[in-house]
Structures are given as C-alpha cells and as structure tokens.
C-alpha cells in the first residue's frame, strides 16, 4: 500500500477538477490495488467508470446515471467494488454508492454534508486502507473539518475540527487511523498527524526548520519511507523534493537528481513490502513540464533519476507498485479504453547508465532514457535547516574519487506501523 496526497495547497482548494490527461478526471485506486475509479469522458459528458485491476486482465465497467455528471464531482473506489460519488447539489455535497445492476446502475444514497460558508471547499481524501470507509476534508477560512462519508452507521459523520487550513492527506498506517495533513498556520505550512480514533487529536509530524514549509506527499507503512516537499534547503526561494524515514535520527535528504529544471516532480506510488529497507523502495514520480507529463522512477539508494516517456493515454499521476518491483500504469486510448502497462524496473536502473526496458503486456516503445547525473551534494541533507551528515558528496566526473568520511551508525529505521505517533515524531 502506498498512501499519497492530493497536492493542492490550502490556497488552491478552489474546487477545480483534477484531470487525468486522457479526457477524464483523476483516477483513484484502492489501497490494495484491486479497483480504480474515474469520471470517464463520453463526448462532452462525464460518467463514472470502475476498473478491476486484480484479475488476469484489467476491465472497465461503466456506471452511468440518469444524466451526465458535473465536472466538479468526484469518485472513489471502495474495497467491495462499489464506487463512491460526491456531487454538489444546491449547495450541499451529496454522497452515494454506485454499483452495476445488469444493464443499469444501482445507487445507494448515503446522505449529505452542508457547508454554510460558501468559501468552504470539500473534497474526498485518498482511499483509506481496508477500503471499507471513505473520508472527506472540508477546508474553511480558519479551520478544517474531517468527515467520515462512507462506512459509518448513520450517513456522514463529523470526526474532527482542526484549527488552520489543511491540504494534502496521507495515510500513515494500515488501519486507517493515522492521517497526515499539511496545516497552514501563521503563514507557515507543517505536516501534522490526526488520530481519528482519539477524536481527531493532533500532533506534529514534520518540522525541518522553524521557518520552513514542510509538506508530506507520500508514505509507505512497511519501510517508513516519507516523501517530503520543503523549502528548508533554500528558504523562501524554492521547494525541494526530499525523503526521510519516520523514527530515524538521520536528516531529511534532498537529492539533486530530483530537481528537474522548469518542471514539477510529484511522487504517486511507492514500492511496498520493503520492511526496514526504505532505501530500496522504488518511487514512481509524475514529472510535469512545458512538454507535458512523463514518468520518473527513483530509489533512495540511487544517485540518478530514470526518466521514461509515459504510455499513450496514461491516467497521469495514477499507478501502483507490486512488492517485486513491477510498476503498473493505467491508461485509456480510443483503441484500448482500459489498459495497464506493467514496467519492471530493476534495482540500480537509475545509476548504471542503462535504459529502462519495454513494458510487459502494454505499449512497446517504453524504453527509458536517463535523466541528469543526480549526484547528491553536501548541502542536500538538512536537519533543522542546516547542512547534515557527511559522506554524501559524489565527486565530479573529472576529479578522482576520495574515500567517504565515516558516517555515524544510526538506529534501524522504524516502520510507520510501529513508530510512536503520539507527540512530536522526529523525521531525520
């Protein structure tokens, strides 16, 4: 399971529809990778569509209603194959579960959430572990509400009210209890943890420097790997993509290879099953630039970013890893409206000068080409906004290598499922 945030900032929570690059809305995938859902295009209209991904071949089931869906609607797959839909109707957010019934679509209304303040924006959080429940975030002017919108006893339930404006949303455990959010207070954004089983108790998660903006983008509960966006390395100038391990005493690292000029790099999937070895986790990245969107693959142990062309019709930002290192990318084209490209990315592919192989059972022509050198620089590790551990500098190609200075022995990383999340959690 990979938990990844939907990454608008609090200031950008304006209700705009996120698109998938194939004419529909963004694709959501259950935590176990069994189902996906999106609003698929049909001419100028949109209708819900469920994908089944855990069989021999993927297939899609259309779930059209009596009329096309509005662009601002959202869908999310549940663990039992039904699809949750959020619609805005007369100022109220209504929720229903959709399911196929022979030639038609069945619909089970769950209730509605009303936001009296017109400036409040409500959206679904990423699919929760287990697939039995679904949650939403209502961002107001000075506070944020967490709602249970599916899986409760009596319709939508208000779970917590958090001071400040929150964005993001990353699940930190497999029980669906610990939710990480990025909270903006006093002009600074810091990741926090919300304990949904303790009335929304809030505790800090990230504070790399006192005056930095620190957001959590993705987390893996097996290895404890965290993907972070922060301006700590360059205060007030640019935000960098970095990584850390929850419960570790090592500093957050900001690899140079994850800086792609004039582009935004966003993680969307982490390889699961790498217990206590976060440096071996494959990380899939969406790279958005002037030329469009394409794919990046990286591991913390690598010093280079492998850049690959995205398959035609990729539902941009959607995908999942298997434990054995196969990246699966859903795509939809006119000729193949429901397809999954499977791409085997061996360890070390990002730093051996080679090329990525072609996909298995998908489009050929996925041969990757390497990105920049991506050597880590001495200033990349950051702890409390200062340069971190030695031994990370790679020599310039024209200079002879020198032995790395000794690195202090650090405690073994603690998986998220074992890490104490009450009170401040040290990252790096």
N, C-alpha and C positions, 0 to 999 in steps of 0.2 A: 504494500500500500504506500502510495505517495500522497501527501497532503500538500496541495499547492494553493496559493492565494489567488483570488481575483484581484488584480492590482491597480484599480483606480485609487488615487489619493482621496482623502476626505473632501477636498475641494472639488474633485471631479465626479462626485456622486450625484450626477445630474440626470440619471435615468436613461441615458443614451444606450442604444442597443449595441452589444458587442457582436461583431460579425466573425464568421469562421473562414473567410476567404473563398468560399465556394457558393456564395449567394444566400446562405442561411445565417442563423445566429450561432453563437459559440456553442461548441459541443461539450457536454458534461458526461463524465464517465464515473461509474460507481467505484468505490474504494477497492473492491476486489476485481475490477476489470471485466465483470460479466456483462454489463449493459452500458449503453450510451444513449443519449437523447439530445435532440436539437430541434429547432424550428427550421424545417427544410423549405426551399423555395418551390413554388408551383406557378410559373409565370410571374405575375406581380404579387402573388399571395404567399403566405407562410402557413404551414401546418405542422403539428407535432409529428415527430418520427422517432421510433425506438430502434436501436441497433442491438442485436445479440452478438456478443463478441467471444463467448467462451465455447463455441462449438467448432466443428471442423472447418466451417466456412462462415464468415460473417453474413448476416442478412438483416434487412430493414423491414419494419412493419409500420406503415403509415397509420396515424391516429387522427384523422381529420374530424373536426366537429361540424356543427351546422353552418358555420361561417368561418372565413379565414381569421387567423389570429393577428392581433395588433403587433407592430414591431417591438413595442415595449414589453411584451410578455416574456416569461422565462419558463424553461422546462428543466427537469432534473430526473434522472432515472432512480428508481427505488430498487432495493435488493431483490424484490419478488417479481420484477419485470414490469410493474406498473410505472407510469410516468406522472410526476407531479407537475402541475402547471400553475403559474401565478399570472393572473390577469388584473389589470387596473380597470375597474368598472365604477363609474360615477364617484370617483374619489376614494374608493375602497379597494384594497388588494384582496382578491378572492383566490382561494386555493382549491384545487380539485385533483383527484387521481384519475388518470385515463388508462384504459386497458382495451385490448381488442375483443370484440364480440362477434365473431364470424365476419360478415361483410361490413359491420359498423364499428363504432367506437363507444364503449361504455364510459360513463363519467360519474365519479363519486364525489359530491361536494363535501369539503372539509370545513368550510367557514371562511371568515374574512377578518382582516386587520384594517382598522381605520386609523389614519394618521391625521389628526386635526390640524396640525401645522402644515400648510401647503409646501413649505420648504423641506419637510422631512422626506428623505429618499429611502425606499425599502427595496432590498434585493435579496436573492437567495444566497446563502453561504455554500461553499463547495460541498459535494456529497459527503455525508458523515460515515465513519466506519460502521460496518454492520448493515447499512442500507435499510434499517427499519424506521429511521427518523430523518426529518429534514428541518433545517433551521433557516431563519432569515434575520437580516440585520437592518434595523431602521435607524438611519442617521439623521439626527435633528441638529438644531443650531448649536446647542451646548451639551448635548448628551446623546447616547446611543443605546437603543434597546435591542436585546436578543430575544427572538421569538422561536418557539417550537411550533412549526406549522404543519407537520405531518408526523403521525406516530404517537400523538398524545391521546388522552382518554376522552376529551370533550372539545375537539377542534383546536384552533390555535391557542397557545398558552404563552403568556408573557413570563420570561425566565429571569431577566436581569436588566437593570438600568445602570449604565456605565457613564460616569462624568467624562465629558470630552467627546470629540468627533472621531469615530473609528472607521478604519478601512481594512482591506485585506481579509484574512480569515484562513488559518491553517490549523488542522487537527494534529495534536501532539501525541495522541495515544490511540490504541485500537479499540478503546471502549467508548469513544465519542464523548469523553468527559472534559478534557482539557482543550480549550480553544484559544489559539493565539490571535490577537488583533493588533493592528497598528493604531495607537491612540495619539491624537494631536491635542496637546495642551500647552498653552502659553507660547505658541509658535514653534514648538518642537514636537517631533513625532518619535515615539518609542514603542517597541513591541511589548505587549503585556500578555498575561495568561488569565483567562477567565475559567473558573471552576464551575461548571454547570450543575454539579451535584451539591454545591455549597452556596446556593442562592446567588450565583454569579460573583463569588469572591474574586477579587482582582489582585494580582501580584506582578511585579516587574519581571520581564524576561530578558530584554536587551538594553544595555546602556554602555556602549563602547566608549563614548566620551560624554561629558556633561552637556556639551553644546552641539552634539551631532544628531542628525535624523537617522534612526536605525529601524529599518523595516524587515520583517521576516517574510520571505517569499515562498519557501518550501521547507518541508521537514520529512525525515524518514524515521519512523519509530524503532526500526531494527538496529540501525547503526548509530542513531543520534545525530546524523548529519543535518546541519541547518544551512540554508542558502539565504544570504542577507544582502540587502541593498542599503548602503550607508555613505554619508559624505565625510566620515571620520578621517579618511586618508587625505582629503582635500577640502577642509572645512569651508563651506559657503561657495565652493566652486563647482564641484561635480559629485554625483553619487556613483559609487563603485559597487560592483558585484563581488561579494566575498563569501567565505564559508567558515564555519566553526562547528564544534561538537558540544552538545549540551552536557554539562558536568565536567568538561575538560578544563585544565588550567592553562592550555596553550592559547595564544592570542588568535583572534579572528584574522584570517588571511585574505588578501585582496590580490589574486593573481593578475599579472599584467596581461596574460593571454585572454582574459575575459573582457578586456577593453577593446571594442571594435569601433573604429572611428566612424562618427556620424550615424551610429546605429544604437538601438536599444536591445539589450540582451536580457531575456527573461526565462528562468527555469520553468519547465512544466511537468517534468517527470524525473523521479529518482529510482534507481535500481534497488529493489527490496532484497531482504534476506541476507545482507552483508553484516551479520551481527558482530559488533565491536570492531569492524574494519571500515570506517567511513571513507578512508582514502581510496578504497576500491570500488565505491559506488559509481556506477555510470549516471551521469546527469544529462538529460536532454534539454536543450535550450532553443527557444524561438528567437531568431535574430530579425529585427525589423529595421529596414533602411530605405534609402531612396529608391532602390531597385526592387523593393517588395519584401517578402518574408522568406527566410530559408532556415535551415536546420543547423544546430551546433551540437556536438557531443563532446563531453569533457569528463575527466575524473580528477579528483583532488591530487592523486599521485602523479598525474601527467603534467607536463610543463607546456603543452600546446593544446589548442582548441581545434578539433576536427570540424570543418565546415562542409556541409553537404547541401546540394540542391534539394528542396522539398519535392515530394511527389506531386504530380499534377492533381489539382483538386484537394490538396491537403486541407483538412479542417484545422486551420492554423492554431497552434497552441494546444492541440489535443494529442494525447498519446500515453502509452504506459510501457514500463519495462517488465520483463519476466525476471525471475531470480537468476536464470542462467545467462543474462545479458543480451537478450533479444529485445530490441526496441520496436514497438508496434505503433504505426501511424495510420489513423483512419483517414480515408479520402473519398471524395464523391465526384465523379465526372458524368458526362452525358452517357458515355458508353458503359460505365461501371458505377452506378449510383451508390453502391455500398461496398467499399473495399478496404483492406488493411494491408499496408506494406510492412513486412517483417524484415528488420535490418539487424544482422548480427554484428556487434561492434566489440572486437576482442580487446582485452586489456592491453594498454600500450599503443593502441592505434593512433593516439594523439601525439606521440612523440618519437615515432620511428621513421618518419619521413614517408610512410606509405600512404596508400589511398584506401578509402572505405570501399568495401565490396558492394556488389549489387544486391538489391533486396531479394528476399526469398518469397516467392509466390506473389510478387507485386510488379510494379513497373521496373523494367530494366533501366539502365542509364542513371542509377543512383550512385555511381562511383563518386566518392567524395574527393575533395581536394583539401589540402592542409591550409589552415589559416596562418596567422603570423607566428613568429617564433615563440612568443608567450613566455619567455623566461621570467621567473619571479625575481623581483628586485628587492634589495634590502629593506626598503621602506614599506614593502607590501604588508607584512604583519603589523597589526595595530592593536594595542591594548591601551585603553583609556586615551586614545588619540595620539599615542606616541609610537615610534618605531619599536618593533617587537623582537622576537627571538632571532639569534644569529643563525648562520648556516643555510639560509635560503637563497643567497645570491648565486646566480648562474654566471659563469664567465662569458665575456664577449667572445664570439667565434674566433676573432683574430688574436686572442690572448691565450697563453697556456693556462690550463686549469690549475687551481690551487686546492689543497685539501680543505674541506669544510671544517670550521671550528667545531668543537664538541657541543652537542645540544643537550641540555639538562634532561634527565629522564623524567617523564611526566606520568602521572597515573593513567591507567587504562581509561578510555572514554566510557561514559555511562550511557546506555541506551535510554531513549526517552521514556520507555515504559517503566524503567527502574529509577529514573532521576527524580530527586525531590523537587517538585514544582511549587511547593508552598513557600512563600517568601521569595527573596531575590534568587534567581538562578544565574549563575555565572556562566557566561559564554566566552571562551578564550581567556 
